């Protein structure tokens, strides 16, 4: 059974940091592109960051550039999202996804996690 399980969400004050993890199981995702998306209440899901299968390339939404960093550990089949300088507008449920290629569009991903909640207070 293929699973992506996010963890590391929580509640922080503005300016704080969190590190999200996404552990993959059920198959080898080392050749897959991985992405992070988020969905705030009453908003559409939006792209946050993505990383290519070999970590050679990364992509970020303009709103998180310079604050968030995506990385992956192939040996652990895990992808991370380091989030610094968090702001209230970053509050959302964060999802990781796996696809044949790293992409900014959610429709190009084949597997999704259940999400982890991030809350940011001002």
Backbone as CSV, one residue per row, in Angstrom:
resi,resn,N_x,N_y,N_z,CA_x,CA_y,CA_z,C_x,C_y,C_z
1,UNK,0.853,-1.195,0.000,0.000,0.000,0.000,0.888,1.243,0.000
2,UNK,0.668,2.091,-0.985,1.454,3.307,-1.089,0.920,4.342,-0.113
3,UNK,1.841,4.917,0.649,1.434,5.932,1.614,2.422,7.074,1.660
4,UNK,1.898,8.270,1.790,2.696,9.446,2.107,2.135,9.989,3.409
5,UNK,2.995,10.117,4.403,2.535,10.559,5.728,3.304,11.804,6.127
6,UNK,2.568,12.899,6.260,3.184,14.154,6.695,3.210,14.243,8.215
7,UNK,4.197,14.952,8.711,4.293,15.229,10.138,5.050,16.527,10.338
8,UNK,5.016,17.031,11.559,5.774,18.233,11.890,4.957,19.495,11.955
9,UNK,3.669,19.402,11.629,2.828,20.579,11.730,2.611,20.969,13.180
10,UNK,2.041,22.133,13.368,1.777,22.601,14.719,1.406,24.061,14.713
11,UNK,1.492,24.654,15.888,1.131,26.052,16.056,2.350,26.851,16.484
12,UNK,2.633,27.930,15.776,3.778,28.778,16.103,3.362,30.235,16.040
13,UNK,4.186,31.075,16.615,3.961,32.513,16.502,4.607,33.025,15.225
14,UNK,4.109,34.140,14.759,4.686,34.759,13.566,6.182,34.961,13.768
15,UNK,6.932,34.630,12.740,8.381,34.702,12.805,9.038,33.388,13.192
16,UNK,8.241,32.438,13.611,8.767,31.145,14.026,9.037,30.211,12.861
17,UNK,9.477,29.004,13.203,9.855,28.013,12.192,9.225,26.665,12.497
18,UNK,9.018,25.922,11.442,8.589,24.524,11.538,9.280,23.744,10.437
19,UNK,9.463,22.469,10.692,10.007,21.575,9.672,9.019,20.453,9.454
20,UNK,8.468,20.397,8.260,7.548,19.341,7.899,8.315,18.182,7.278
21,UNK,7.833,16.990,7.552,8.405,15.789,6.952,7.302,15.034,6.225
22,UNK,7.707,14.341,5.197,6.779,13.490,4.450,7.482,12.162,4.216
23,UNK,7.015,11.149,4.913,7.611,9.824,4.801,6.809,8.987,3.819
24,UNK,7.503,8.438,2.843,6.859,7.624,1.822,7.088,6.151,2.099
25,UNK,6.091,5.363,1.841,6.224,3.927,2.021,5.388,3.208,0.974
26,UNK,5.646,1.950,0.812,4.875,1.160,-0.131,5.510,1.013,-1.500
27,UNK,6.433,1.901,-1.797,7.183,1.791,-3.042,8.394,2.706,-2.931
28,UNK,9.289,2.565,-3.884,10.486,3.392,-3.918,10.165,4.683,-4.661
29,UNK,10.248,5.811,-3.946,9.956,7.103,-4.548,11.214,7.845,-4.978
30,UNK,12.333,7.153,-4.969,13.584,7.845,-5.271,13.609,8.425,-6.675
31,UNK,12.831,7.866,-7.594,12.794,8.388,-8.952,11.653,9.352,-9.207
32,UNK,10.925,9.703,-8.175,9.761,10.576,-8.302,10.085,12.014,-7.932
33,UNK,9.415,12.934,-8.604,9.419,14.310,-8.145,8.472,14.421,-6.964
34,UNK,8.819,15.307,-6.039,8.014,15.475,-4.838,7.605,16.932,-4.713
35,UNK,6.396,17.150,-4.235,5.910,18.514,-4.095,5.213,18.737,-2.770
36,UNK,5.141,19.992,-2.404,4.367,20.416,-1.237,3.308,21.415,-1.708
37,UNK,2.116,21.215,-1.223,1.007,22.112,-1.494,0.361,22.487,-0.171
38,UNK,-0.449,23.515,-0.186,-1.166,23.891,1.031,-2.567,24.379,0.675
39,UNK,-3.436,24.233,1.643,-4.810,24.670,1.446,-5.298,25.330,2.726
40,UNK,-5.558,26.611,2.633,-6.104,27.351,3.749,-7.620,27.240,3.736
41,UNK,-8.221,27.568,4.863,-9.663,27.460,4.985,-10.370,28.284,3.917
42,UNK,-11.296,27.651,3.216,-12.103,28.292,2.173,-11.267,28.772,0.982
43,UNK,-10.060,28.232,0.846,-9.212,28.587,-0.289,-8.907,27.345,-1.110
44,UNK,-8.464,27.567,-2.327,-8.056,26.447,-3.171,-6.656,25.984,-2.778
45,UNK,-6.387,24.732,-3.076,-5.059,24.207,-2.814,-4.057,24.925,-3.704
46,UNK,-2.912,25.294,-3.130,-1.918,26.020,-3.908,-0.539,25.386,-3.769
47,UNK,0.225,25.577,-4.803,1.591,25.059,-4.835,2.471,25.820,-3.863
48,UNK,3.377,25.076,-3.201,4.329,25.692,-2.283,5.763,25.481,-2.758
49,UNK,6.124,24.217,-2.971,7.502,23.905,-3.343,7.554,22.530,-3.984
50,UNK,8.597,22.287,-4.762,8.793,20.986,-5.380,10.280,20.729,-5.524
51,UNK,10.612,19.440,-5.612,12.009,19.043,-5.752,12.082,17.894,-6.736
52,UNK,13.086,17.938,-7.603,13.231,16.891,-8.601,13.708,15.597,-7.963
53,UNK,13.678,14.513,-8.774,13.979,13.206,-8.207,15.409,13.133,-7.665
54,UNK,16.328,13.893,-8.256,17.734,13.821,-7.823,18.156,15.044,-7.017
55,UNK,17.173,15.854,-6.595,17.419,17.067,-5.813,18.173,18.140,-6.582
56,UNK,18.342,17.951,-7.882,19.113,18.916,-8.664,18.366,20.219,-8.859
57,UNK,17.023,20.121,-8.846,16.232,21.324,-9.079,15.143,21.460,-8.018
58,UNK,14.893,22.689,-7.660,13.793,22.995,-6.748,12.975,24.153,-7.306
59,UNK,11.730,24.197,-6.902,10.827,25.256,-7.321,10.077,25.758,-6.082
60,UNK,9.772,27.050,-6.087,9.057,27.638,-4.964,8.008,28.620,-5.458
61,UNK,6.926,28.685,-4.727,5.961,29.752,-4.950,6.609,31.073,-4.546
62,UNK,6.253,32.118,-5.227,6.838,33.427,-4.928,6.616,33.814,-3.472
63,UNK,5.496,33.404,-2.930,5.142,33.815,-1.571,6.035,33.185,-0.500
64,UNK,6.767,32.131,-0.858,7.590,31.455,0.149,9.082,31.496,-0.181
65,UNK,9.444,32.026,-1.325,10.859,32.087,-1.713,11.673,32.836,-0.665
66,UNK,12.805,32.246,-0.331,13.684,32.865,0.655,13.328,32.518,2.084
67,UNK,12.165,31.910,2.303,11.750,31.531,3.650,11.627,30.018,3.808
68,UNK,11.206,29.332,2.757,11.001,27.884,2.812,12.083,27.185,2.004
69,UNK,12.448,25.994,2.450,13.427,25.178,1.742,12.941,23.738,1.678
70,UNK,12.909,23.203,0.469,12.513,21.808,0.273,13.770,20.967,0.079
71,UNK,13.760,19.788,0.651,14.896,18.872,0.509,14.379,17.444,0.606
72,UNK,15.243,16.493,0.298,14.823,15.098,0.389,15.999,14.233,0.793
73,UNK,15.653,13.140,1.441,16.636,12.133,1.841,16.190,10.839,1.184
74,UNK,16.875,10.464,0.135,16.453,9.286,-0.621,16.558,8.026,0.215
75,UNK,17.593,7.940,1.005,17.801,6.743,1.812,16.636,6.512,2.768
76,UNK,16.021,7.619,3.211,14.907,7.522,4.141,13.561,7.621,3.444
77,UNK,13.583,7.802,2.113,12.332,7.953,1.367,11.479,9.063,1.962
78,UNK,12.139,10.166,2.308,11.486,11.254,3.023,11.816,12.587,2.365
79,UNK,10.827,13.448,2.302,11.023,14.803,1.810,10.670,15.770,2.938
80,UNK,11.365,16.891,2.969,11.206,17.849,4.048,10.830,19.227,3.500
81,UNK,10.193,19.996,4.344,9.926,21.390,4.039,10.275,22.206,5.285
82,UNK,11.399,22.893,5.215,11.812,23.777,6.298,11.144,25.125,6.080
83,UNK,10.388,25.568,7.065,9.636,26.815,6.935,10.109,27.799,8.005
84,UNK,10.689,28.887,7.561,11.182,29.918,8.471,10.385,31.198,8.285
85,UNK,10.497,32.080,9.256,9.806,33.377,9.194,8.338,33.201,8.849
86,UNK,7.690,32.279,9.523,6.289,31.995,9.229,5.406,33.195,9.538
87,UNK,4.412,33.365,8.692,3.465,34.470,8.838,2.047,33.908,8.921
88,UNK,1.113,34.679,9.450,-0.263,34.180,9.552,-0.829,33.695,8.219
89,UNK,-0.413,34.295,7.118,-0.918,33.868,5.812,-0.361,32.524,5.375
90,UNK,0.602,31.984,6.112,1.125,30.650,5.824,0.283,29.555,6.481
91,UNK,-0.637,29.933,7.334,-1.464,28.945,8.019,-2.324,28.187,7.016
92,UNK,-2.261,26.874,7.093,-2.978,26.027,6.141,-2.739,24.572,6.511
93,UNK,-3.430,23.696,5.803,-3.080,22.276,5.836,-2.070,22.060,4.721
94,UNK,-0.946,21.463,5.069,0.131,21.232,4.117,0.128,19.771,3.680
95,UNK,0.192,19.574,2.365,0.167,18.240,1.783,1.447,17.983,1.000
96,UNK,1.943,16.766,1.089,3.021,16.392,0.183,2.444,15.484,-0.906
97,UNK,3.139,15.456,-2.014,2.668,14.699,-3.166,3.853,14.146,-3.932
98,UNK,3.622,13.048,-4.631,4.661,12.406,-5.436,4.145,12.213,-6.853
99,UNK,5.018,12.477,-7.821,4.626,12.329,-9.206,5.796,11.919,-10.073
100,UNK,5.511,11.564,-11.310,6.558,11.127,-12.231,7.604,12.220,-12.431
101,UNK,7.163,13.467,-12.380,8.089,14.592,-12.459,7.673,15.620,-11.413
102,UNK,8.617,16.425,-10.981,8.294,17.530,-10.088,7.532,18.572,-10.887
103,UNK,6.496,19.113,-10.306,5.649,20.050,-11.031,5.026,21.047,-10.075
104,UNK,4.528,22.136,-10.635,3.851,23.138,-9.818,2.333,22.952,-9.849
105,UNK,1.855,22.088,-10.720,0.419,21.855,-10.818,0.030,20.579,-10.089
106,UNK,-0.984,20.656,-9.280,-1.383,19.511,-8.462,-1.819,18.325,-9.298
107,UNK,-2.367,18.580,-10.472,-2.868,17.506,-11.315,-1.802,16.573,-11.841
108,UNK,-0.544,16.968,-11.726,0.549,16.140,-12.230,1.109,15.196,-11.169
109,UNK,0.504,15.160,-10.022,0.957,14.279,-8.961,0.016,13.081,-8.839
110,UNK,0.622,11.931,-8.553,-0.130,10.682,-8.501,-0.507,10.266,-7.089
111,UNK,0.298,10.650,-6.136,0.076,10.214,-4.759,0.067,11.438,-3.842
112,UNK,-0.804,11.361,-2.835,-0.962,12.473,-1.901,-1.011,11.965,-0.473
113,UNK,-0.484,12.785,0.429,-0.625,12.502,1.841,-1.927,13.071,2.362
114,UNK,-2.170,12.852,3.643,-3.410,13.307,4.275,-3.320,14.740,4.778
115,UNK,-2.121,15.253,4.871,-1.966,16.651,5.284,-1.597,16.806,6.738
116,UNK,-0.963,17.919,7.034,-0.625,18.282,8.407,-0.932,19.757,8.588
117,UNK,-1.527,20.084,9.718,-2.012,21.433,9.957,-0.898,22.339,10.474
118,UNK,-0.825,23.528,9.903,0.101,24.555,10.383,-0.722,25.782,10.754
119,UNK,-0.556,26.235,11.988,-1.239,27.431,12.459,-0.193,28.466,12.858
120,UNK,-0.413,29.705,12.485,0.529,30.771,12.798,-0.238,31.925,13.423
121,UNK,0.127,32.269,14.636,-0.547,33.365,15.328,0.279,34.636,15.241
122,UNK,-0.412,35.751,15.174,0.282,37.039,15.033,0.593,37.638,16.397
